[in-house]
């Protein structure tokens, strides 16, 4: 049992290390193989994860993906944790920026469900235009009784008031649409949900790709609670 406990703990440790992948980590690959072949190890890992307020979302040759089991978990991240100095409207706008990025990578649920299909690389301009279009459509709606529109008003109204970009401004700030998108991308990259390829100082020449971790998070956690997640940005 001690051996199983040790293996389970090491596998959770690897999963928490966002830079570790089975492709470049021999021990990680071996632990995954043991896990898939051993119901006992699976049970032990589930128990350890439960004690840490974590839950297993997916296990494959690409790795073990775990997530906080509750919002109160030590591992949970809230919008307010990312930038404590953001105003209410900026937090909702940042949440909408995250969702715009995800919508570019996964425009349909079918693409999220099909592990054999990979989303195409995307650019800052694509994310920016999607976010701009989203805020524009919400602003154009005349039905003030539209519940979603009114709940998200702090975010889309703020985005609609922003300039597209500010020349010579900081790369990531809430003062422009591109700045908001860059903020969201930086967080997604930091947490292993998006990769970037290209020279950062070339701006739109940089391409971004979604990781398998992002697909699983969207499929297992985000989509069923999409609206609640965005709305929570106002009170995070």
N, C-alpha and C positions, 0 to 999 in steps of 0.2 A: 504493500500500500504506500509506503514511504516513497518508493520509486515512482509510483503513479502521481503522488502529490507533487514531487519534484518536477516531473515532466509537465504536469498541468500548469504549475506556476511558471515554468520557463516559457511555455507556449503563450500564456497570457502576457508575460513580460515582452515577448517578441511582438505580440499584437499591439501592445501599447506603444511600441517604438515605431513611429510613423515612417521612419526612414528605412526600416528593415523590410526586405522582401524575400520570399523563398528563392527567387532567382539568384540572389547574391549572398545567401546565407545557408550553408550546408546544414547546420543544426536546426534551423527553422524548417527546412524541407523534411528532415528526418522526424521531427516532432509532429508535423502535419500528417505524415504517413502513419505514424503510430496512432495518432488520434483517430484517423478515419478507419483504422483496422481494429480499434479496441473500444468496445462499448463501455468497459470499466473506466478507461481514461476519459471518455466523454462525460461520464457521470461525475467523476471527480472534478473535472474542469468546470462543469456546470455548477457544482456546489461551491467551489472556490470563487467563481465569478459572482454567484449570488451573494456570497458574504462580502464581496467588494462592491456590491450594488452595480454590477455589470451584467450584460446579457449577450449571448452569442447571436449575431445576425446572420453570419454566413461562414462556411468553411469550404475551401477548395484549394487547388494547387496554387492559387494566387495568394493564399494566406487566410488567417483567421481574422474576422472582422467582428469587433465587439463594440458595444455602445452602453452608455449609462442606462440603468434599468428604471431610474426615476429622475424627475427634474431636480430633486434634492440631492442627488448623488454628488459625491466629491468630484466626479469626472464630468459633470454636466457643465456646459458652457452656455451662458446667456448673452444676449446682445449687449446688455449693460456691462458685461465683463470685458468685452472687446475694446470698447472706447467709452470710458466712464464720463468723459466730458461732452458727449453728444446730447443734444436736446431730444425731446420726444419725437419731433417730426424727422430729425436726422436718423434716429434709430429705426423708425418705420421705413424710411427711404433706403437705409442700408439693407434691411430685410428684403425689400422689393428688389434691390440690386442683386442679392444672392439668388432670388427666384428667377430673375431675368437671365442670369448666367446659366442656371440649370435648364431653363426653357430653351436656350440656344443649343445646348448639348443634347437635350432630350425633348424634342418637340412633341413626341407622342409617347403614351404609356407602353405601346408595343415595343419601342426601342429600349425602354428601360427593362422590360421583361425578358428580352432576347439576349442572353449572354454571348451569343455568337456574333452579334453585331456591335461594332464600335462606333461611337459618335465621331463625326469629323472634327478636326482641329478648328478652332474658332479664334477670332481676333478681338481686340478691344473694341473696334468699330462695330462689330456685330452685337456685342453685349450692350454697348452704348445705345445703338439704334433700337434694340429691343426694349430697353428700359425707357427710352424716350417715347416710343410708340405706346407702351403700356400706360404711362402717365398721361399722354395725350388723349388716349381713348377714355380714360376715367374722367378727365377734365371735360371732355366733349359730351358726356352723358348728361341729359337734362333731368333725368328722373332722380330727384333728391331722396326718394324713398328707397333707392337701391342700397340694400344693407351693406354689401361688401364694399361698395364705393365709399359710403360714408364712414365705415369703420377704418378704412385705409386712407382716408382723406389727409391726415397729417403727413403721410409719406408721399403720395402722388402729387399733392398740392405743392409740397416743398420741391420735389423733382421738377415739376412743370415750371417753377419759378427760376430754376438755375440756368446759367449759361452752359452751352455744350462743353466748353473747356475754357481754361484761363491760361494764356501763354505765359511761360516762365514761372508758373505757379508750382507749388509742391506736387509731387507725383500723385500722392494719394491724400485727398482731403474731401470733406463734405461740401465744398464750395462750388463744385461743378459736377455735371453728370459724369464726365470721364473720371473725375476724382473719386466719386462714390464707387464707380465700377472698379477702379484700381484698389480701393480699400477692400472691397469684397473679394477681389481676386487674391490679394495678399493674404487674407485670412484663410481662404480655401487652399492656397498653396501651403501655408504653414501647417495646416491640419491634414495634409496628405490627400486632399480631395481633388486637386487640380495640379497639373504640371505645366510648366512654361518652357518653351523652346525658342531661343533667339536672344539677341542682345537687348537688354532692357532699355538702353538709351536710344533705341531705334523706334520706340513707341509702338505704333500699329504693326511694325514688322514682326513683332513677337506673336507667336501662336501658342494657344493654350489647349491642353487636352484633358479630358475628364479621366480620372482614375476609376478602377473597379470599385474602390471604396465609396466614391460618390454615387455610383449606380446603386449599390446596396443600400446606402443611407436613404436615397430617394425612394427606392422600392419598398423598404421595410419600415421606415420611420417617417419620412417627410410627407409623402403623398396623402396618406390617410388623415394627416393633421395639418395640411398645408395652410389652410386659412388661419387656424389657431396660432400657428407659428408666427405668421406675419403680424397678426393682431397683437401677439404678446410683446412685439417690439415697442409698443407704446407704453408699456408698464414695466419693462425689464429693469 
